[in-house]
Amino acid sequence: MSPDSATEARLVERVRALEHLFEHIRRERMQGVPLLHPALRVQALGFQLAPQAGWHDDEAAPAAHGVLITPWCMNLLSFPLQRVTHPRRGSAKFVQNLGARGFEFLPGHDAHFGAFASCTLFSPMQDFSTQDEALGTAREVLRQLRDAVAAAPEAAPTPSTSPRPHTSTRRGLLFGRGAPGTP
């Protein structure tokens, strides 16, 4: 998807709002929580437009996918480019196919940001010594996911409605272990 300048500006605005939301959560809700890693900070990485994920009310709206690093977790994150106040799926988990692999996402909502969905890659973040180390891992996750999507364009991101999907383990993604039955 090749965004025009207005779409690109909207994406930048939404990513900033996402970082602001999670920085607020860090300051207001996570203060003093033992799993908060003091060497890490909130940072959104690699957000790009992608085909609509189908997990909110506006089926035609473009979505953005990327990685969000926080001092307590690293998530694949998806959100609509336009703020959506009422996600269609409520709080039910769903599977988002990225390339040939399915990942379980959990919808979220914030009154100011709107709807989003996240798939936890790492939590807690104690395996990372520095922000740069977390960034390197996030970049590798994005590279592998985008290579998989590019290699299988017919398997572009679409929601799955199967009751028991084959989902990749989060850490397995980085170490070449995919869903059951995949090499």
Backbone as CSV, one residue per row, in Angstrom:
resi,resn,N_x,N_y,N_z,CA_x,CA_y,CA_z,C_x,C_y,C_z
1,MET,0.847,-1.165,0.000,0.000,0.000,0.000,0.900,1.238,0.000
2,SER,0.726,2.109,-0.955,1.558,3.289,-1.092,0.780,4.521,-0.604
3,PRO,1.112,5.006,0.586,0.318,6.104,1.145,0.633,7.448,0.502
4,ASP,-0.397,8.307,0.375,-0.167,9.676,-0.064,0.302,10.484,1.143
5,SER,0.663,11.732,0.954,1.244,12.530,2.047,0.246,12.762,3.191
6,ALA,-1.038,12.921,2.890,-2.031,13.111,3.953,-2.181,11.829,4.773
7,THR,-2.176,10.692,4.111,-2.274,9.410,4.807,-1.031,9.182,5.654
8,GLU,0.122,9.482,5.088,1.378,9.329,5.831,1.392,10.235,7.062
9,ALA,0.918,11.461,6.921,0.852,12.388,8.059,-0.102,11.853,9.127
10,ARG,-1.201,11.269,8.705,-2.158,10.691,9.657,-1.532,9.511,10.396
11,LEU,-0.769,8.684,9.685,-0.084,7.559,10.307,0.905,8.053,11.356
12,VAL,1.690,9.057,11.031,2.654,9.622,11.984,1.924,10.160,13.212
13,GLU,0.818,10.853,12.991,0.018,11.398,14.101,-0.516,10.285,15.002
14,ARG,-1.022,9.212,14.403,-1.566,8.100,15.193,-0.462,7.363,15.965
15,VAL,0.713,7.208,15.368,1.823,6.541,16.067,2.265,7.393,17.258
16,ARG,2.327,8.701,17.076,2.664,9.590,18.206,1.623,9.475,19.318
17,ALA,0.353,9.423,18.935,-0.717,9.290,19.930,-0.607,7.947,20.663
18,LEU,-0.227,6.903,19.954,-0.031,5.588,20.568,1.096,5.640,21.597
19,GLU,2.223,6.235,21.218,3.341,6.368,22.154,2.936,7.206,23.364
20,HIS,2.192,8.267,23.129,1.726,9.123,24.223,0.830,8.326,25.176
21,LEU,-0.088,7.537,24.623,-0.981,6.713,25.441,-0.175,5.772,26.326
22,PHE,0.782,5.044,25.765,1.523,4.067,26.552,2.539,4.724,27.483
23,GLU,3.015,5.895,27.153,3.859,6.635,28.096,3.020,7.079,29.292
24,HIS,1.793,7.502,29.035,0.868,7.867,30.114,0.592,6.651,31.009
25,ILE,0.367,5.492,30.394,0.149,4.259,31.160,1.375,3.959,32.013
26,ARG,2.561,4.124,31.445,3.798,3.881,32.203,3.877,4.775,33.434
27,ARG,3.615,6.051,33.230,3.716,7.018,34.337,2.607,6.860,35.370
28,GLU,1.379,6.648,34.908,0.222,6.682,35.794,-0.185,5.328,36.369
29,ARG,-0.102,4.268,35.571,-0.616,2.980,36.023,0.472,1.971,36.372
30,MET,1.648,2.126,35.798,2.692,1.111,35.982,3.743,1.513,37.023
31,GLN,3.681,2.735,37.491,4.660,3.213,38.463,4.708,2.278,39.673
32,GLY,5.903,1.799,39.999,6.090,0.940,41.158,5.803,-0.537,40.924
33,VAL,5.374,-0.894,39.726,5.108,-2.304,39.415,6.460,-2.989,39.187
34,PRO,6.723,-4.102,39.900,8.039,-4.740,39.832,8.499,-5.179,38.439
35,LEU,7.584,-5.527,37.541,8.036,-5.995,36.231,8.461,-4.865,35.292
36,LEU,8.328,-3.618,35.709,8.745,-2.474,34.898,10.270,-2.449,34.798
37,HIS,10.792,-2.536,33.593,12.241,-2.567,33.355,12.750,-1.120,33.262
38,PRO,13.585,-0.683,34.209,13.999,0.725,34.255,14.888,1.173,33.098
39,ALA,15.526,0.247,32.383,16.403,0.626,31.272,15.645,0.782,29.958
40,LEU,14.354,0.484,29.956,13.582,0.533,28.716,12.574,1.674,28.744
41,ARG,12.188,2.115,27.540,11.205,3.191,27.412,10.161,2.815,26.358
42,VAL,9.094,3.559,26.324,8.040,3.353,25.342,8.537,3.830,23.980
43,GLN,8.402,2.963,22.978,8.809,3.339,21.624,8.051,2.500,20.600
44,ALA,7.422,3.172,19.648,6.735,2.506,18.539,7.727,2.376,17.394
45,LEU,7.686,1.238,16.726,8.685,0.958,15.696,8.051,0.319,14.470
46,GLY,8.390,0.839,13.309,8.062,0.192,12.049,6.598,0.154,11.668
47,PHE,5.807,1.097,12.130,4.388,1.068,11.778,4.212,1.436,10.317
48,GLN,3.497,0.554,9.610,3.189,0.741,8.200,1.722,0.445,7.969
49,LEU,1.201,1.031,6.891,-0.176,0.732,6.523,-0.258,-0.695,6.008
50,ALA,-1.359,-1.318,6.287,-1.590,-2.695,5.874,-3.062,-2.837,5.527
51,PRO,-3.390,-3.904,4.825,-4.815,-4.121,4.562,-5.590,-4.171,5.874
52,GLN,-6.807,-3.745,5.829,-7.669,-3.700,7.010,-7.729,-5.078,7.653
53,ALA,-7.626,-5.104,8.959,-7.615,-6.372,9.685,-9.009,-6.941,9.920
54,GLY,-10.040,-6.141,9.797,-11.392,-6.648,9.972,-11.826,-6.790,11.412
55,TRP,-11.115,-6.203,12.340,-11.482,-6.368,13.755,-12.190,-5.157,14.321
56,HIS,-12.501,-4.188,13.492,-13.304,-3.063,13.971,-14.420,-2.796,12.970
57,ASP,-15.291,-1.856,13.290,-16.523,-1.652,12.536,-16.347,-1.222,11.083
58,ASP,-15.340,-0.433,10.777,-15.190,0.101,9.430,-14.306,-0.826,8.599
59,GLU,-14.922,-1.717,7.838,-14.191,-2.719,7.046,-13.276,-2.094,5.998
60,ALA,-13.595,-0.894,5.520,-12.805,-0.283,4.457,-11.625,0.532,4.982
61,ALA,-11.569,0.773,6.262,-10.530,1.630,6.832,-9.170,0.937,6.814
62,PRO,-8.118,1.653,6.396,-6.786,1.056,6.475,-6.345,0.937,7.928
63,ALA,-5.481,-0.020,8.169,-4.932,-0.240,9.507,-3.426,-0.066,9.438
64,ALA,-2.806,0.108,10.595,-1.349,0.182,10.685,-0.894,-0.951,11.594
65,HIS,0.227,-1.558,11.233,0.811,-2.642,12.015,2.259,-2.295,12.310
66,GLY,2.717,-2.643,13.497,4.103,-2.425,13.880,4.355,-3.061,15.232
67,VAL,5.451,-2.664,15.851,5.820,-3.185,17.169,5.851,-2.031,18.158
68,LEU,5.334,-2.283,19.347,5.391,-1.317,20.435,6.247,-1.913,21.546
69,ILE,7.288,-1.201,21.901,8.153,-1.588,23.020,7.753,-0.744,24.216
70,THR,7.576,-1.393,25.358,7.342,-0.688,26.620,8.270,-1.300,27.663
71,PRO,8.418,-0.686,28.813,9.242,-1.287,29.866,8.654,-2.570,30.465
72,TRP,7.428,-2.938,30.099,6.814,-4.150,30.646,6.489,-5.208,29.592
73,CYS,6.457,-4.834,28.301,6.169,-5.819,27.256,6.576,-5.301,25.882
74,MET,6.658,-6.224,24.941,6.840,-5.892,23.532,5.690,-6.558,22.795
75,ASN,4.932,-5.762,22.035,3.736,-6.251,21.354,3.771,-5.976,19.869
76,LEU,3.231,-6.913,19.078,2.778,-6.566,17.737,1.517,-5.768,17.992
77,LEU,1.331,-4.695,17.282,0.164,-3.865,17.534,-0.450,-3.437,16.219
78,SER,-1.756,-3.379,16.201,-2.504,-2.968,15.023,-3.565,-1.971,15.464
79,PHE,-3.771,-0.951,14.644,-4.837,0.011,14.918,-5.321,0.606,13.603
80,PRO,-6.582,1.027,13.561,-7.090,1.664,12.354,-6.499,3.063,12.212
81,LEU,-6.286,3.459,10.981,-5.715,4.784,10.732,-6.655,5.884,11.223
82,GLN,-7.944,5.653,11.077,-8.927,6.588,11.620,-9.378,6.057,12.977
83,ARG,-9.514,6.932,13.945,-9.931,6.533,15.292,-11.289,5.844,15.240
84,VAL,-11.367,4.665,15.817,-12.604,3.890,15.888,-12.972,3.770,17.359
85,THR,-14.184,4.175,17.689,-14.572,4.185,19.099,-15.146,2.858,19.582
86,HIS,-15.687,2.047,18.680,-16.312,0.795,19.104,-15.789,-0.373,18.270
87,PRO,-14.813,-1.111,18.797,-14.327,-2.262,18.046,-15.413,-3.329,17.937
88,ARG,-15.489,-3.959,16.787,-16.533,-4.955,16.528,-16.402,-6.171,17.436
89,ARG,-15.203,-6.585,17.736,-15.002,-7.832,18.470,-15.077,-7.684,19.981
90,GLY,-15.282,-6.499,20.494,-15.322,-6.328,21.940,-14.007,-6.749,22.568
91,SER,-14.048,-7.687,23.499,-12.820,-8.100,24.165,-12.395,-9.522,23.790
92,ALA,-13.013,-10.108,22.771,-12.692,-11.473,22.364,-11.378,-11.524,21.592
93,LYS,-10.540,-12.491,21.945,-9.299,-12.706,21.205,-9.643,-13.118,19.784
94,PHE,-8.742,-12.818,18.842,-8.911,-13.252,17.466,-7.544,-13.517,16.864
95,VAL,-7.529,-14.263,15.782,-6.285,-14.603,15.114,-6.126,-13.727,13.880
96,GLN,-4.977,-13.116,13.750,-4.626,-12.300,12.597,-3.538,-13.070,11.853
97,ASN,-3.776,-13.386,10.591,-2.771,-14.070,9.798,-1.798,-13.047,9.231
98,LEU,-0.532,-13.286,9.461,0.533,-12.456,8.913,1.455,-13.402,8.153
99,GLY,1.410,-13.319,6.829,2.098,-14.323,6.031,1.368,-15.634,6.214
100,ALA,2.113,-16.711,6.467,1.511,-18.027,6.629,1.249,-18.372,8.087
101,ARG,1.461,-17.436,8.985,1.316,-17.714,10.412,0.173,-16.906,11.018
102,GLY,-0.479,-17.513,11.990,-1.545,-16.830,12.706,-1.055,-16.397,14.070
103,PHE,-1.436,-15.209,14.475,-1.059,-14.662,15.777,-2.315,-14.253,16.514
104,GLU,-2.383,-14.590,17.785,-3.552,-14.276,18.595,-3.447,-12.830,19.095
105,PHE,-4.450,-12.036,18.754,-4.510,-10.638,19.161,-5.636,-10.443,20.165
106,LEU,-5.447,-9.503,21.040,-6.463,-9.124,22.011,-6.842,-7.667,21.750
107,PRO,-8.118,-7.402,21.476,-8.539,-6.015,21.246,-8.397,-5.173,22.506
108,GLY,-8.083,-3.922,22.303,-8.020,-2.962,23.391,-8.715,-1.683,22.970
109,HIS,-8.952,-0.833,23.931,-9.605,0.439,23.631,-9.191,1.464,24.672
110,ASP,-8.952,2.655,24.222,-8.692,3.792,25.095,-9.629,4.910,24.656
111,ALA,-10.207,5.596,25.602,-11.196,6.636,25.286,-10.635,7.703,24.350
112,HIS,-9.359,8.034,24.468,-8.776,9.085,23.626,-8.182,8.536,22.334
113,PHE,-7.557,7.366,22.391,-6.903,6.790,21.211,-7.884,6.014,20.342
114,GLY,-8.810,5.321,20.965,-9.739,4.477,20.224,-9.313,3.021,20.273
115,ALA,-9.766,2.258,19.287,-9.536,0.817,19.241,-8.131,0.488,18.753
116,PHE,-7.597,-0.609,19.285,-6.336,-1.180,18.820,-6.358,-2.656,19.183
117,ALA,-5.396,-3.402,18.688,-5.285,-4.822,19.043,-3.812,-5.136,19.232
118,SER,-3.519,-6.011,20.195,-2.118,-6.323,20.485,-1.898,-7.823,20.623
119,CYS,-0.691,-8.218,20.274,-0.231,-9.596,20.409,1.103,-9.532,21.143
120,THR,1.145,-10.054,22.346,2.345,-9.973,23.161,3.442,-10.864,22.586
121,LEU,4.608,-10.258,22.367,5.791,-10.998,21.931,6.658,-11.373,23.131
122,PHE,6.858,-10.413,24.033,7.677,-10.623,25.229,7.028,-9.910,26.403
123,SER,6.956,-10.595,27.521,6.502,-9.989,28.766,6.810,-10.965,29.894
124,PRO,7.535,-10.499,30.878,8.114,-9.173,31.058,9.335,-8.995,30.152
125,MET,9.974,-7.861,30.287,11.075,-7.480,29.395,12.451,-7.689,30.019
126,GLN,12.560,-8.513,31.021,13.833,-8.680,31.740,14.913,-9.353,30.900
127,ASP,14.554,-9.999,29.783,15.557,-10.619,28.912,16.372,-9.588,28.142
128,PHE,15.937,-8.337,28.150,16.622,-7.279,27.412,17.420,-6.408,28.376
129,SER,18.691,-6.169,28.051,19.537,-5.335,28.908,19.382,-3.857,28.601
130,THR,19.142,-3.555,27.302,19.106,-2.155,26.875,17.958,-1.911,25.897
131,GLN,17.649,-0.670,25.670,16.659,-0.279,24.664,17.131,-0.713,23.279
132,ASP,18.426,-0.560,23.004,18.953,-0.963,21.695,18.758,-2.453,21.443
133,GLU,18.924,-3.261,22.466,18.710,-4.705,22.329,17.238,-4.997,22.022
134,ALA,16.337,-4.335,22.714,14.907,-4.507,22.444,14.568,-4.035,21.033
135,LEU,15.145,-2.923,20.606,14.919,-2.411,19.247,15.411,-3.403,18.194
136,GLY,16.575,-3.993,18.426,17.100,-4.975,17.488,16.165,-6.163,17.337
137,THR,15.617,-6.631,18.435,14.673,-7.748,18.401,13.397,-7.333,17.670
138,ALA,12.893,-6.146,17.964,11.680,-5.656,17.297,11.895,-5.538,15.789
139,ARG,13.045,-5.042,15.381,13.351,-4.928,13.949,13.380,-6.306,13.289
140,GLU,13.956,-7.287,13.977,14.015,-8.646,13.428,12.615,-9.247,13.318
141,VAL,11.772,-9.028,14.300,10.384,-9.491,14.230,9.702,-8.895,13.004
142,LEU,9.827,-7.591,12.832,9.197,-6.927,11.690,9.750,-7.441,10.367
143,ARG,11.053,-7.646,10.294,11.674,-8.147,9.061,11.095,-9.518,8.715
144,GLN,11.052,-10.413,9.704,10.545,-11.758,9.447,9.069,-11.740,9.049
145,LEU,8.278,-10.945,9.731,6.852,-10.874,9.400,6.630,-10.300,8.012
146,ARG,7.327,-9.240,7.692,7.121,-8.596,6.390,7.681,-9.441,5.261
147,ASP,8.764,-10.167,5.503,9.270,-11.106,4.496,8.245,-12.206,4.249
148,ALA,7.621,-12.708,5.319,6.621,-13.767,5.194,5.394,-13.279,4.435
149,VAL,4.957,-12.061,4.719,3.795,-11.501,4.024,4.125,-11.283,2.551
150,ALA,5.335,-10.771,2.251,5.735,-10.532,0.866,5.861,-11.845,0.093
151,ALA,6.300,-12.902,0.761,6.465,-14.202,0.109,5.130,-14.882,-0.149
152,ALA,4.101,-14.489,0.578,2.790,-15.115,0.440,1.716,-14.052,0.309
153,PRO,1.713,-13.291,-0.799,0.743,-12.201,-0.921,-0.703,-12.670,-0.846
154,GLU,-0.966,-13.908,-1.248,-2.342,-14.401,-1.131,-2.724,-14.618,0.320
155,ALA,-1.746,-14.636,1.217,-2.017,-14.817,2.643,-1.865,-13.500,3.381
156,ALA,-2.219,-12.415,2.714,-2.129,-11.096,3.344,-2.959,-11.090,4.619
157,PRO,-2.671,-10.160,5.540,-3.363,-10.156,6.827,-4.879,-10.169,6.692
158,THR,-5.478,-11.215,7.238,-6.926,-11.328,7.286,-7.291,-11.982,8.601
159,PRO,-8.435,-11.662,9.137,-8.818,-12.301,10.390,-9.210,-13.747,10.148
160,SER,-8.969,-14.571,11.113,-9.362,-15.971,11.031,-10.554,-16.187,11.951
161,THR,-11.480,-17.016,11.499,-12.637,-17.315,12.333,-12.606,-18.759,12.818
162,SER,-11.513,-19.473,12.538,-11.436,-20.864,12.984,-11.392,-20.926,14.502
163,PRO,-12.070,-21.908,15.109,-12.153,-21.972,16.557,-10.821,-22.262,17.232
164,ARG,-9.964,-23.117,16.697,-8.661,-23.421,17.291,-7.598,-23.233,16.236
165,PRO,-7.134,-22.026,16.024,-6.158,-21.757,14.978,-4.777,-22.288,15.355
166,HIS,-3.971,-22.478,14.346,-2.557,-22.772,14.573,-1.878,-21.434,14.769
167,THR,-1.392,-21.193,15.965,-0.740,-19.922,16.240,0.736,-20.143,16.505
168,SER,1.532,-19.177,16.100,2.966,-19.238,16.339,3.247,-18.872,17.775
169,THR,4.272,-19.497,18.335,4.708,-19.018,19.629,5.449,-17.724,19.381
170,ARG,5.362,-16.832,20.316,5.945,-15.514,20.112,7.466,-15.580,20.010
171,ARG,8.115,-16.215,20.954,9.566,-16.318,20.904,9.997,-17.237,19.774
172,GLY,9.160,-18.210,19.440,9.468,-19.127,18.354,9.621,-18.418,17.025
173,LEU,8.909,-17.312,16.844,9.027,-16.525,15.628,10.472,-16.141,15.376
174,LEU,11.162,-15.729,16.436,12.542,-15.284,16.286,13.537,-16.418,16.110
175,PHE,13.134,-17.621,16.520,14.066,-18.736,16.471,13.668,-19.762,15.417
176,GLY,12.772,-19.351,14.495,12.425,-20.183,13.363,11.429,-21.283,13.670
177,ARG,10.799,-21.246,14.820,9.780,-22.242,15.134,8.409,-21.613,14.899
178,GLY,7.644,-22.195,14.027,6.345,-21.631,13.710,5.219,-22.401,14.339
179,ALA,4.103,-22.348,13.702,2.909,-23.045,14.176,3.118,-24.542,14.080
180,PRO,2.343,-25.319,14.838,2.451,-26.766,14.736,2.337,-27.220,13.284
181,GLY,3.215,-28.122,12.896,3.198,-28.639,11.537,3.981,-27.803,10.547
182,THR,4.608,-26.710,10.996,5.440,-25.914,10.091,6.887,-26.118,10.471
183,PRO,7.786,-26.014,9.519,9.204,-26.240,9.821,9.778,-25.197,10.735
